[in-house]
Amino acid sequence: MMACEVSHRSYGVAQVDKYWMKLFLWLSVLLPAAALAQLPPLTLVQKPVACGDFGQLLTAVINEPWNETLWWRGRPEQQQTTIVLLVNTAQANWTLLEYKDNQACVLGSGATSELQRLQNTAQ
């Protein structure tokens, strides 16, 4: 997928602060393990999402006026999709995309955000 290859070259891991990269790596390990723990009953809901061409959506959020960069990418277990988080730390805007092949959907976006250090309360 050409758009994906462009994003890899333009937004390499070296640009991401090492602390946040480690945090995301730990979350990617701990969250699936937490999913195995006992969960309260969940309800399935339907949420409308906007979908379109992955390359066009990616180009839109990495250029003016949003100027977001790729911060995180993950693949849900047993799914053929990829989820990416794009963030502009200077303006605090963000976009969460899920894509498969060349089809992408905006799962969420916003004009304000903050990264918080998670505290382990189990100790």
MOWO-V103113 format. One line per field, one symbol per residue. phi: phi as a letter, one per 40 degrees, with the letter a starting at -180 (. if undefined). burial: + if it has 9 or more other C-alpha atoms within 8 Angstrom, else -. Layout:
BEGIN
phi: ???
burial: ???
END
This chain:
BEGIN
phi: .cccccccccbcccccdcccccdcccccccccccccccbcdbbcbbbcbcbacdccccccccbdccfcbcbaaabdcfbcbbbbbbbbccbgcaabbbaafbbbbccaaabbaacbccbcccc
burial: --+---+---++---+----+--+---+-----------------------++++-++-++++--++++++++-++----++++++++---+++++++++-++++++-+--------------
END
